[in-house]
Amino acid sequence: MIAGGSVFLDQRRTRIASKSLRAGQRLVCYRLASAPAGGQTPRVVHRGDGFLVVDKPAGVAVEATRAGDVATVARWLAAEGEPAFITHRLDAAVSGALVVATTPAARAALNRLFAVHAVERRYLAVVAPAPAWDETTIEHPLDGQPARTRARVLARAAGAALLEVALDTGRFRQIRRHLGAEGVAVVGDRDQKNAAPAARTLLHAYRVAFTLAGQAVDTRVPPGDDFRAAAAALGLGLASFGEGLF
């Protein structure tokens, strides 16, 4: 647990097993994260000058959390010999396209693009129940800050729907919180009490598009078999419209 980074001494991660403790210090040990079942690992789907686009599996954190850094995208990239400078994040429960800089200069440039919302991000979300609307814009503030999410229905089934979701801002768990507040929670979202259960959170970042130093990038990442199987179990097969999206 210490080697894996899930032990904290006085609220700071410690990796020194021989460290002496003093009376009054606070030692907290969290459950050490492990790789997700099924042997899924991240994979590089696009290489650019100064950046990568990585397909992140559900259940894998981007960086070290209190559960350690053993099963993270950053650790995997390091093991692959890839320099990695994290520019944005996907929650561990969410799968899909993640942009990672490979130089400090590219990280700074990407951070500027994200700050002015010049990176287009689109997601697939399975929600239940199906919404009454076919297309909507949600603008509830989150954590005291403006937040804007656009969503449209791609397919409907009895009691569920598949949405395409676009982010105009990047607040903490924005999509799940916005959709949950609308009464159409993402299936499998354990943070929403009204969410229908599933083996994983059915939210996938399928597209990222931006221009960096003259490089026009538009990368699409189809959802994996786990997402497809869970969606199909709800009557939402992806084959009928997959060609147009991916």
N, C-alpha and C positions, 0 to 999 in steps of 0.2 A: 504493500500500500504506500509506503514511503517512497520507494523507487518509482512507483506509478504516478505519484503526485496527488494523492487523495488525503494527505495528512497535513493539518494546519496547526501551527503553534502561534498563539496570540494573533489569530486571523491572517497569518502569512503562511504560504505553502513552504514546507520544509522537506528537504531531501537528505538530511543528515541523520542517519540512524543512531549515531553515537552521541548526539547532542544531549547534554545534561539538562534536566528540568529543575526549576526552582518552585518553591511553594508559591501558590497564587497564579501561576501561569495556566493558560487554558489550552488544552490539547483536544482537537476535534478530528476524528477519523470518519471519513465518508466511505460509503460502499464504492469500491473501485469499479469503474466502467469496464466493460469487455466489448469485444467486437460483436456486431449483431449476428443473430442466428442465420444460417444459410451461407456463411462464408463470403458475404458481399463486402467488397472493398471499393474505395473510390477509383475512378479511372479518368485519365486525361482525354477529353474529347476534342479539344482545340488548342493549338499552340500558336501564340502570336509573339511579336517582338516585345518582350518585357512582361508577358502575362500568359497564364493558362486559363482555360475553362475546364473545370473538373465536374464530373457527374458524381455527386455525393449521395450515398445510400441513406435511407431512413435509419435512424438509430445511431448515426455517427456524428459526434460533435465536430465543429470546425476547429476549435482551439481547446486548450485545457480548461476544464471546468472544475468545480469542487470534487467531481468524481474522477479527477486525474486527467492525464493526457495520453494514456496508452492507446486508446482507440479513437484517434482524432485525424482529421484531414492533414493538419500540420505535421503530426508525427509520421503519417504515411508518406507525405511528400519528402520529409527529411530522410526516411529510410530509402526512398527511391533516388536520393541524391539531387532532388529538385530544391533550389532556393525558393522560399515561400514567404511572402509578405501579405498578410490577410488584409483585404480591403473592405469586405462586407461579410455578412454571416447569414447562414440559414440555420434555423433552430435544429437541434439534433433530430427531432421527430420528422422534419421535412426533408424530402429528397430533391435532387435535381441540380441545375446549373449553378455553379459557384465560380466567381472570377477571383483568381489569385495572382497577385503581381509577383514577378521573379526578380525585380530590381527595386531599390529604394525610389528611383526616379519614376518608375512606372506606378509604384504605389501612390506617390504624391499626385501624379496625374489622374489616376483612377479615383482617388479620394475627392479630387476637385469635381470630377464628373458626377459622382454620387451626390456630392453636396448641392449641386445645381439641378439634380434630377435629370441628368442627361444620359442615364443608363435605363433603357427600357427593360422591364422585367415582367414576364407573364407567367402565370401559374395555372395549373389544373387543380380544381378542388371538387371533391364529392361531398355534397351536403344533404342533410335530412332535417326536416322534410323539404320537399321541393318548394322553391319560392313562388309566390304569386306573380312576381314580375318576370319578364324576359331579359331585361337589362336595367341596371340601376347604378347610381353613384352614391357611395356612402361617405359622409363627411363629418362623422362624429369626432370631436377632439379626443385624443388619447394622451393621458399623462400631462394634461394641460397644454398640449401642442396641437396645431392643426394636423389633420390626417385625412387623406383622400384615397378611396379604393373604388375602382370601377369593375363591375362584374356583369357577365352575360351568360345566359343559359345555352349550353351546347346540346344537351340531351336530357330527357326526362324519363323517369320510370316511376312505378308505384311507390310513392313515399320518399323518393330521392332524386337528385339531379346532379349533373356534371356541369361545372362552371368553368369559364375562362376568366381569370382575375388579373387585373393590371394594377400595379402600385404607382401612385403619383407621389407618395411620400414613403418614408421607411421607418415607421415607429415599431416599437417592441411588439412582436406577435400581432402585427396590424391586421392581417387578413383574418386570422382566426377570431380576434376580438371583434372586428367589425361585423363579420358574418354572424357570429354568435349573438351579438346585440340585435341583429335583424331577425333572430329566431330561426336561422337556417345554419346551424353549427356544422363545422367540418366533421365528417364521420371519423371517429377514432381519436378526436381531440380530448385528451384526458383533463385538460384545463377548463373545459366547458361542461357544466353539469348537465346541460340539455343535449349533449352530443351522443349520437348513436354509437355503440361500441364497434370496434374493429381491431384487427391484429396490429395495425399501424395507422398513423394519422394520414388520411387520404388528401394530402396536399403536396404538390410536386411543381418545382420551378422548371418549366419546360423550355423557356426561351429567354435569352439575354442578348441585347443589341446595343452597340455603342460605337463611337469612332474615337480611336486613340492614336495620336501621332500619325494621322493619315491612314490608319488601318480601320476599315469598316468591318465590323464584326456583327454577325447575326447568327448565333448558334442555337440550335434547337436540340433538346435532349428528350427523347421519348421516355415515358414512365416505364419502370421495370415490371417484371412479371408479378411481383407482390401487389403493386398498385392495380394492375390490370385485373388480376384475379379477384381482388376485393371489390372493384367496381363492377365486374361481371356478375358477382354474386348478388348485387343489388339491381341487376337488370340493365347495367350501363356498360355495354361493350364499346370498345374504342375503335374497332375496325372501320365502322361506317364513316367516320370523319377523320381518321388518323392521317390519311394522306395529305389532307389540306393543312393540318397543323404541323406535321413533322417532315 
